[in-house]
Amino acid sequence: MTFEDMGISPGICETLLSRGIKEATPVQERAIPVVRAGRDAIVQAQTGTGKTLAFLLPLLEKIKPKAEVAQALVVTPTRELAIQIAKVADYLGEALGVTSLVIYGGQDIERQKQRLRRHPQLIIGTPGRLLDHLRRGTIELSHVNKVVLDEADEMMKLGFIEDVEVLLKASAADRQFLLFSATMPDRVKALAAQFMRQPERIEIKGEHVTLAEIEQVIVATTEENKVDRLCELINSEQPYLMMVFCHTKQRTHQLTMALAERGYLVDELHGDLTQTQRALVLRRFRKAELQVLCATDIAARGLDIEGVTHVVSYDIPRDTESYIHRIGRTGRAGHDGKAITFVNSRQFDQLRRIEAGIQERIRSQKSQRRHTSRKAAPKTTENQGSKRGHPASRRIRTAVKPGHKHGQTGRRKNKTNLGHRSKLGH
């Protein structure tokens, strides 16, 4: 079904079409009419199914552009997801004359106060910073009659549910409450029962939508040879952009250092970075100045980066939901992707639980290494001292951006790149 068929305004349809979006996804087809009707809704759908447009399109159409008060609030668990939603709200709001503001920790709070004084009609933010403004009296939510809680299950994991309850109580009594979540833990169900009125329940089976374009493989390894196996994969697969997931910030940092010492274009993304550092890393990754991004699950939640061809679970995901969120960083916008999961001999029971969750058996990929030295990175042809103290080797990369053939615009030309990390000020 097209958005025109759903009765979306011509201006919005034209804006969506200019960005290559014409057909509504299943979650959009089912959620948009419910939201338009003003009903509360619980929408259970996986990442990558089009949830953002499912709530933004009808919300923006219901906002009164001439009323200079906040009328809608979108609460997200991470700043990255808030920024991603805000980008969509910006270009849709421009077509309707609706102003929006994104608020999250790490930004200058005084600058946020100034922008709040301009009375944005849609506010998007993380619970902690929103609550901070509420306590300071710098944000007014009493006129907010449309509230969206995105990724509610993740909000619960991070301990934000109590903050969300405070925000809901500060909003208008006749609010419309929309809850989006991949899973429905008891704590999220209790929140819905407390604040919702006869909600419409919408469940989208999103596993196959999420995984359809992704080749999934497992690589048997041991803790001792994990770095070598990862280097082997980078060299043989030649990814355009690769994301590598670790369980902890410390593991992420250690792996980044190990890859940097071997000359790879790599950086890290985790909760210990400031917002300025995170923005710098993501900007360099999006511009393909980095080839590998090592990250924790929370830091990468909600990221939508064009060109990620490979995702590696360096540490096996703890559950099916985490697995789907990880590999959902690739195979986006109709492009193919590859997801590689490292598994040791004690983790096959955990792997079987993930396979049961996605209802699919993941095939094993054999090692392509025969007789190579311990350092698997390409041979160094020129060394240059890095300001961070890491060796910066030069090497050739010929990977092609997804959606392009060799010889077309978007190909990574044969050129020399400096393989050192960005200055993060650690």
C-alpha positions as CSV (number, residue, x, y, z in Angstrom):
1,M,0.0,0.0,0.0
2,T,1.3,3.5,-0.9
3,F,1.2,6.4,1.5
4,E,-1.2,8.2,-0.9
5,D,-3.6,5.2,-0.5
6,M,-3.4,5.7,3.2
7,G,-4.5,9.3,2.9
8,I,-1.2,10.9,3.9
9,S,-1.0,14.5,2.8
10,P,0.4,15.2,-0.7
11,G,3.2,17.3,0.7
12,I,4.5,14.5,2.9
13,C,4.1,11.9,0.2
14,E,6.2,14.1,-2.1
15,T,8.8,14.5,0.6
16,L,8.9,10.7,1.1
17,L,9.0,10.0,-2.6
18,S,12.0,12.3,-3.0
19,R,13.8,10.0,-0.5
20,G,12.8,6.9,-2.3
21,I,10.0,5.9,0.1
22,K,6.7,5.0,-1.6
23,E,5.3,1.8,-0.1
24,A,4.3,1.5,3.5
25,T,5.7,-1.3,5.6
26,P,3.3,-3.7,7.5
27,V,3.8,-1.9,10.8
28,Q,3.1,1.5,9.1
29,E,-0.1,0.1,7.4
30,R,-1.4,-1.1,10.8
31,A,-0.2,1.6,13.2
32,I,-0.8,4.8,11.2
33,P,-4.7,4.5,11.1
34,V,-4.7,3.7,14.8
35,V,-2.6,6.7,15.7
36,R,-4.6,8.9,13.5
37,A,-7.8,7.8,15.3
38,G,-6.3,9.1,18.6
39,R,-6.2,5.6,20.2
40,D,-3.5,4.4,22.5
41,A,-1.4,1.6,21.0
42,I,1.1,-1.1,21.9
43,V,3.2,-1.9,18.9
44,Q,5.5,-4.9,19.1
45,A,7.9,-5.0,16.1
46,Q,11.6,-5.6,15.6
47,T,14.1,-2.9,14.5
48,G,14.3,-2.3,10.8
49,T,10.5,-2.6,10.2
50,G,9.8,1.1,9.8
51,K,8.6,2.0,13.3
52,T,9.8,5.6,13.1
53,L,7.5,6.6,10.2
54,A,4.7,4.6,11.8
55,F,4.4,7.1,14.6
56,L,6.0,10.3,13.2
57,L,3.7,10.6,10.1
58,P,0.4,10.6,12.0
59,L,1.8,12.6,15.0
60,L,3.1,15.4,12.8
61,E,-0.2,15.6,10.9
62,K,-2.0,16.0,14.2
63,I,0.3,18.8,15.5
64,K,-1.1,22.4,15.2
65,P,1.7,24.4,13.6
66,K,0.3,27.8,14.8
67,A,0.2,26.7,18.5
68,E,3.6,27.7,20.0
69,V,3.6,24.9,22.7
70,A,5.1,21.4,22.9
71,Q,2.3,19.1,21.7
72,A,4.1,15.8,21.2
73,L,7.0,14.0,23.0
74,V,9.1,11.1,21.7
75,V,11.2,9.3,24.4
76,T,14.1,7.0,23.3
77,P,16.7,5.0,25.3
78,T,19.8,6.3,23.5
79,R,21.0,9.6,22.1
80,E,21.8,7.9,18.7
81,L,18.2,6.8,18.3
82,A,17.0,10.2,19.3
83,I,19.2,11.9,16.7
84,Q,18.1,9.4,14.1
85,I,14.4,10.1,14.8
86,A,15.0,13.9,14.9
87,K,16.5,13.8,11.4
88,V,13.4,12.2,10.0
89,A,11.2,14.7,12.0
90,D,13.2,17.6,10.6
91,Y,12.5,16.9,6.9
92,L,8.9,15.8,7.5
93,G,8.2,18.7,9.8
94,E,9.5,21.2,7.2
95,A,6.8,20.0,4.8
96,L,4.1,20.7,7.4
97,G,5.5,23.8,9.2
98,V,6.1,21.9,12.4
99,T,9.2,22.6,14.5
100,S,11.1,19.9,16.5
101,L,13.9,19.8,19.0
102,V,16.1,16.9,20.0
103,I,17.4,16.8,23.7
104,Y,20.0,14.4,25.1
105,G,22.8,14.3,27.6
106,G,26.2,15.5,26.6
107,Q,24.9,18.6,24.9
108,D,25.3,22.1,26.3
109,I,22.2,22.5,28.6
110,E,22.2,26.3,28.3
111,R,21.9,26.0,24.6
112,Q,19.1,23.5,25.0
113,K,17.3,26.0,27.3
114,Q,17.6,28.7,24.6
115,R,16.0,26.4,22.0
116,L,13.3,25.3,24.4
117,R,12.3,29.0,24.7
118,R,11.5,29.0,21.0
119,H,8.6,26.6,21.8
120,P,9.2,23.6,19.6
121,Q,6.0,21.6,18.9
122,L,7.7,18.2,18.9
123,I,10.3,17.2,21.4
124,I,12.5,14.1,21.0
125,G,14.8,13.1,23.8
126,T,16.4,10.7,26.3
127,P,14.8,10.2,29.7
128,G,17.6,11.6,31.8
129,R,18.0,14.9,30.1
130,L,14.2,15.4,29.7
131,L,13.8,14.8,33.4
132,D,16.6,17.2,34.2
133,H,14.9,20.0,32.2
134,L,11.5,19.1,33.9
135,R,13.1,19.5,37.4
136,R,14.7,22.8,36.3
137,G,11.4,24.1,35.1
138,T,12.9,24.7,31.6
139,I,10.5,22.4,29.8
140,E,6.7,22.5,29.9
141,L,4.9,19.2,29.2
142,S,1.4,20.1,30.4
143,H,0.1,20.7,26.8
144,V,1.8,17.5,25.5
145,N,-1.1,15.2,24.5
146,K,0.8,12.7,22.3
147,V,3.6,10.7,23.9
148,V,5.7,8.0,22.2
149,L,7.9,5.6,24.1
150,D,10.2,4.0,21.5
151,E,12.2,0.8,22.3
152,A,10.5,0.4,25.7
153,D,12.2,-2.9,26.4
154,E,15.6,-1.3,26.1
155,M,14.4,1.6,28.3
156,M,13.6,-1.0,31.0
157,K,17.0,-2.7,30.7
158,L,18.7,0.7,31.2
159,G,16.6,1.5,34.3
160,F,14.7,4.4,32.7
161,I,11.1,3.2,33.3
162,E,10.8,5.3,36.5
163,D,11.9,8.4,34.7
164,V,9.4,7.7,32.0
165,E,6.6,7.5,34.6
166,V,7.5,10.9,35.9
167,L,7.4,12.3,32.3
168,L,4.1,10.7,31.6
169,K,2.6,12.2,34.8
170,A,3.8,15.7,33.8
171,S,2.0,15.5,30.4
172,A,-1.6,16.2,29.7
173,A,-4.2,14.0,31.4
174,D,-5.9,13.3,28.1
175,R,-2.7,12.3,26.3
176,Q,-2.5,9.6,23.6
177,F,0.2,7.1,24.6
178,L,2.0,5.0,22.0
179,L,4.4,2.3,23.1
180,F,6.8,0.6,20.6
181,S,8.9,-2.4,21.7
182,A,10.6,-5.4,20.2
183,T,9.7,-7.5,23.2
184,M,7.1,-7.2,26.0
185,P,8.7,-7.8,29.5
186,D,6.4,-7.7,32.5
187,R,7.7,-4.3,33.5
188,V,6.7,-2.8,30.2
189,K,3.3,-4.5,30.4
190,A,2.8,-3.0,33.8
191,L,3.7,0.5,32.4
192,A,1.1,0.1,29.7
193,A,-1.6,-1.1,32.1
194,Q,-1.0,1.9,34.4
195,F,-1.0,4.7,31.7
196,M,-3.0,3.4,28.8
197,R,-6.7,3.3,28.1
198,Q,-7.9,0.3,26.1
199,P,-4.9,0.2,23.8
200,E,-4.9,-1.3,20.4
201,R,-2.4,-4.2,20.2
202,I,-0.4,-4.5,17.1
203,E,2.2,-7.3,16.6
204,I,4.4,-7.5,13.6
205,K,6.4,-10.7,13.0
206,G,9.6,-8.9,11.9
207,E,12.3,-11.5,12.0
208,H,12.2,-12.4,8.3
209,V,11.8,-8.8,7.4
210,T,14.9,-8.0,9.3
211,L,17.0,-10.9,8.2
212,A,15.9,-11.5,4.6
213,E,18.8,-9.7,2.9
214,I,21.5,-10.9,5.4
215,E,23.8,-13.9,4.9
216,Q,24.4,-15.4,8.4
217,V,27.4,-17.5,9.3
218,I,29.2,-18.7,12.4
219,V,33.0,-19.0,12.8
220,A,34.3,-21.5,15.3
221,T,37.1,-19.9,17.3
222,T,38.8,-19.7,20.7
223,E,39.5,-16.7,22.9
224,E,43.2,-17.0,22.1
225,N,42.9,-16.7,18.4
226,K,39.8,-14.4,18.1
227,V,41.9,-11.3,17.0
228,D,43.7,-13.4,14.3
229,R,40.4,-14.8,13.0
230,L,38.9,-11.3,12.8
231,C,42.0,-10.0,10.9
232,E,41.7,-13.0,8.5
233,L,38.0,-12.1,7.9
234,I,38.7,-8.4,7.2
235,N,41.5,-9.4,4.7
236,S,39.4,-12.0,2.9
237,E,36.0,-10.4,3.0
238,Q,37.2,-6.8,2.2
239,P,34.2,-5.1,3.8
240,Y,33.2,-1.6,2.8
241,L,32.2,-0.9,6.4
242,M,32.3,-3.4,9.2
243,M,30.8,-3.2,12.7
244,V,32.3,-5.5,15.4
245,F,30.3,-6.0,18.6
246,C,31.7,-6.7,22.0
247,H,29.9,-7.2,25.4
248,T,31.8,-4.5,27.4
249,K,33.5,-1.1,27.0
250,Q,36.8,-2.6,28.1
251,R,36.6,-5.4,25.5
252,T,35.7,-2.9,22.8
253,H,38.7,-0.7,23.7
254,Q,41.1,-3.6,23.8
255,L,40.0,-5.0,20.5
256,T,40.2,-1.5,18.9
257,M,43.8,-1.1,20.2
258,A,44.7,-4.6,18.9
259,L,43.4,-3.8,15.4
260,A,45.0,-0.4,15.3
261,E,48.3,-1.9,16.1
262,R,47.9,-4.1,13.1
263,G,47.3,-1.2,10.8
264,Y,43.5,-1.3,10.3
265,L,41.3,1.8,9.9
266,V,39.4,1.3,13.2
267,D,37.8,3.2,16.0
268,E,35.5,2.5,19.0
269,L,32.0,3.4,20.1
270,H,30.9,2.9,23.7
271,G,29.5,4.8,26.7
272,D,32.7,6.2,28.0
273,L,33.0,8.6,25.0
274,T,31.7,12.2,25.2
275,Q,29.1,13.2,22.7
276,T,31.7,15.2,20.7
277,Q,33.9,12.1,20.5
278,R,31.0,9.8,19.5
279,A,29.9,12.3,16.8
280,L,33.4,12.4,15.4
281,V,33.7,8.6,15.3
282,L,30.3,8.2,13.6
283,R,31.0,11.0,11.1
284,R,34.3,9.3,10.1
285,F,32.7,5.9,9.8
286,R,29.8,7.3,7.7
287,K,32.4,8.9,5.4
288,A,34.3,5.6,5.2
289,E,37.4,7.2,6.6
290,L,37.2,4.2,9.0
291,Q,36.7,0.6,7.8
292,V,36.0,-1.0,11.1
293,L,33.9,0.2,14.0
294,C,34.1,-1.7,17.3
295,A,31.1,-1.1,19.5
296,T,29.0,-2.1,22.4
297,D,25.3,-3.0,21.9
298,I,24.0,0.0,23.8
299,A,26.2,2.5,22.0
300,A,25.1,1.2,18.6
301,R,21.4,0.9,19.4
302,G,19.3,2.5,16.7
303,L,22.2,3.4,14.4
304,D,21.3,3.5,10.7
305,I,24.5,3.9,8.7
306,E,24.5,3.4,4.9
307,G,27.2,1.1,3.5
308,V,27.7,-1.4,6.4
309,T,28.4,-4.6,4.5
310,H,29.5,-6.8,7.4
311,V,28.6,-7.2,11.1
312,V,30.7,-9.4,13.4
313,S,29.6,-10.6,16.8
314,Y,33.1,-10.8,18.3
315,D,31.3,-11.8,21.6
316,I,28.2,-14.0,21.0
317,P,24.9,-12.1,21.6
318,R,23.2,-12.8,25.0
319,D,19.8,-13.4,23.4
320,T,17.9,-13.5,20.1
321,E,16.8,-9.8,20.4
322,S,20.4,-8.6,20.7
323,Y,21.4,-10.8,17.8
324,I,18.7,-9.3,15.6
325,H,19.6,-5.7,16.6
326,R,23.2,-6.3,15.8
327,I,22.8,-7.9,12.4
328,G,20.1,-5.4,11.6
329,R,22.9,-2.8,11.1
330,T,23.6,-4.4,7.7
331,G,21.4,-5.6,4.9
332,R,19.5,-2.3,5.0
333,A,17.6,-0.4,2.3
334,G,17.4,-3.6,0.2
335,H,21.2,-4.1,0.0
336,D,22.8,-7.4,0.9
337,G,24.8,-7.9,4.1
338,K,26.8,-10.5,6.0
339,A,26.6,-11.3,9.7
340,I,29.4,-13.3,11.2
341,T,29.2,-14.7,14.8
342,F,32.2,-16.0,16.7
343,V,31.4,-19.1,18.7
344,N,33.7,-21.2,21.0
345,S,33.1,-24.8,22.0
346,R,31.2,-23.8,25.2
347,Q,28.7,-21.5,23.4
348,F,26.9,-23.8,21.0
349,D,23.9,-24.2,23.4
350,Q,23.6,-20.4,23.4
351,L,23.8,-20.4,19.6
352,R,21.0,-23.0,19.4
353,R,18.8,-20.7,21.5
354,I,19.4,-17.8,19.0
355,E,18.7,-20.1,16.1
356,A,15.4,-21.2,17.7
357,G,14.5,-17.6,18.2
358,I,15.1,-16.6,14.5
359,Q,13.7,-20.0,13.3
360,E,16.7,-20.6,11.1
361,R,19.9,-22.7,11.2
362,I,23.1,-20.6,10.8
363,R,25.7,-22.3,8.7
364,S,29.4,-22.6,9.6
365,Q,32.1,-20.8,7.6
366,K,35.4,-22.5,7.4
367,S,38.7,-20.7,7.9
368,Q,40.4,-19.6,4.7
369,R,43.7,-19.3,6.5
370,R,46.3,-22.0,5.7
371,H,49.8,-21.0,6.6
372,T,50.0,-17.3,7.6
373,S,51.9,-15.5,10.3
374,R,50.3,-14.4,13.5
375,K,49.9,-10.8,12.3
376,A,47.2,-11.2,9.7
377,A,47.0,-7.6,8.5
378,P,48.3,-6.6,5.1
379,K,52.0,-6.2,4.8
380,T,53.2,-2.7,5.8
381,T,54.7,-0.7,3.0
382,E,55.2,2.6,4.8
383,N,55.1,3.5,8.4
384,Q,54.3,6.9,9.9
385,G,54.1,7.6,13.6
386,S,50.6,8.3,14.9
387,K,50.1,11.2,17.3
388,R,48.3,8.7,19.5
389,G,51.4,6.5,19.7
390,H,50.0,3.7,17.5
391,P,51.8,2.6,14.4
392,A,50.0,3.9,11.3
393,S,50.5,1.5,8.4
394,R,49.4,2.3,4.9
395,R,47.4,-0.3,2.9
396,I,45.2,-0.6,-0.1
397,R,41.4,-1.2,0.1
398,T,39.3,-1.9,-2.9
399,A,35.9,-2.7,-1.4
400,V,32.8,-1.4,-3.2
401,K,30.0,0.5,-1.5
402,P,26.7,-1.5,-1.5
403,G,24.4,-0.6,-4.4
404,H,27.2,0.2,-6.8
405,K,29.1,-1.9,-9.4
406,H,32.8,-1.5,-10.1
407,G,33.4,1.5,-12.2
408,Q,30.3,3.4,-10.9
409,T,30.2,6.3,-8.5
410,G,30.5,5.2,-5.0
411,R,33.3,2.7,-5.6
412,R,36.2,2.9,-3.2
413,K,39.0,3.6,-5.6
414,N,42.5,2.0,-5.1
415,K,44.2,4.5,-2.9
416,T,46.4,4.6,0.1
417,N,44.8,5.3,3.5
418,L,46.4,6.0,6.9
419,G,45.5,3.3,9.3
420,H,45.4,5.1,12.6
421,R,42.5,5.9,15.0
422,S,41.0,9.3,15.5
423,K,42.2,11.4,18.4
424,L,39.6,10.7,21.1
425,G,41.5,12.2,24.0
426,H,41.6,9.1,26.1
